[in-house]
Amino acid sequence: LDEPTLGLDPDASNRMTELIQELSREKGITVLFSSHHLHQVQKISDRVGIMIKGKMVALGPIEQLAREKLGVDTERYTLEELYMKYFQEG
């Protein structure tokens, strides 16, 4: 899915997010999507790929990437902070 919530009103965006979570967590279906809305990606995903200038620079569970790149062992970070760290370095 490419930007699955783009252009949706808040209610439809929430329903799309819930549908993706249901497919993934309850039905065991892998859902691959791209988005610039990193807060939604963090809410929905357990694994992410981070692309900078068209190249995949990181791939894995969000918590693992945060530990490796930010030195954070809790959820006191945002995916945007993690992305910006990769962006600044590369």
N, C-alpha and C positions, 0 to 999 in steps of 0.2 A: 504494500500500500504506500502510495506517495502522498505525504501530508494528509492523512485521513481526516483531520478535523478542520482543514483549511476552508474557510468560507461558511462554516456552520455556526449557527447561533449557539449561545452557551448551553442550552438544554440539549440540543442535538450533539454538540461536542461531548458533553458528559455521557450521553447514551452511547456514542461511538467508543469512547474510552472504556466504558463498562463492558461493551460487547467484545472488544479486543481482550480485556482482562478475563472475561468468561471463557472465550475460546482457548486462551492460553492456560489459565490456571485450572479451570474446571474440566475442560475437554481434552487437555494435553496437546493442543494444536500449537505448533510454532507459527508465530505471526511475524513476518518481516515487514518493517515499515520504516520510512524515512520521515524526519520532521526537524524543523528548526525550533519547535516549541519544546525546549529541553525539560521544562517542569513537567510536561505531560509524559515525555519519554521516561523520566525518572519515576513517575507514578506508576506507569504501565509495565515497564521492562525490568527483567532481572539480569539480562545481558545486553550489552551495547557494543556497537562498533563506532569508533570516532574517526571521522575523515577530516583531514586537513589538506587543502589544495588538491583534492581528488585522490589522495592516498590514504589508505587505512593505516592509522598510526597506533590504534589500540583496539583490542577486542577481548571481551570477557565480562564476568560479573561486575556490576557497578561497584560493589563494596571492595572487591579485589583491586580494581583500577584505582580507586580512591586511596587505598592503603599504599599502593606502590607509588603513586604520583604525588599525593598530598600528605602522606604520612598520617592519615586519619583512620582511626580504628572504630569510630562510631558513625552514625548517620548525621553528623554535624557539618554537612557540606551540601552543595547543590551540584547537579550534573553540569550546570553552566560554569561553576568554578573549576570543575575538573576539565571541561572542554577548554576553557581559557588557559589553563596551565599547559595543556598540550599545544595550543595555538601559539602561545608566547615562546615556547621552546622550539617550535619547528616550522 
